[in-house]
Amino acid sequence: MEKKLEKYYREISIEELKALLEKKLSSIAPTMEYTRNLILDAKMLFRILFDEEFDLKEEAKRDFISALLYLIEDKDSIYDRIPIIGYWDDHKLIKYVKDKHKEEINRYFSQTKHFIANYF
C-alpha cells in the first residue's frame, strides 16, 4: 500500500483535486456497500484535506492526496476490468489510509463541531 501512495502522490491544487474528484465520484454507481463507503470515505478525506482551519499533519496530507489521486486515475488493473469489483482496490487503499491516520481523523472530528456528511 505504501508503494501505491508514493507512486500516486504529486503536487496538485485543491481546486484541481476537487474538480477531478467530483467528476470521478459522479461516475461511481453506489450499487454495492463498498462503493457507497468508498464515495463517503473519499468525500471525508477531501473534506479534512480542504478544511483550512484544521492543521492536518504533512504525512496525512500526502497520503490523503495520494489515495484520492489513486481513485481518480484510470488504472489498467485486473480490478478495473471487472465491473462488479472495479473499485475494490481503490476502496482498500482509502481504507488503509483511514486506518493509518485514524488519530488525525479522530482529532479532526473532535475539533469540528458541525460535520454533515454529504450522502448523495
ABEGO torsion letter per residue (X at the ends): XAAAAAAABBBBBAAAAAAAAAAAAAABBBABAAAAAAAAAAAAAAAAAABAABBBBAAAAAAAAAAAAAAABBBBBAAAABAAAAAAAAAAAAAAAAAAAAAAAAAAAAABABBBBBAX
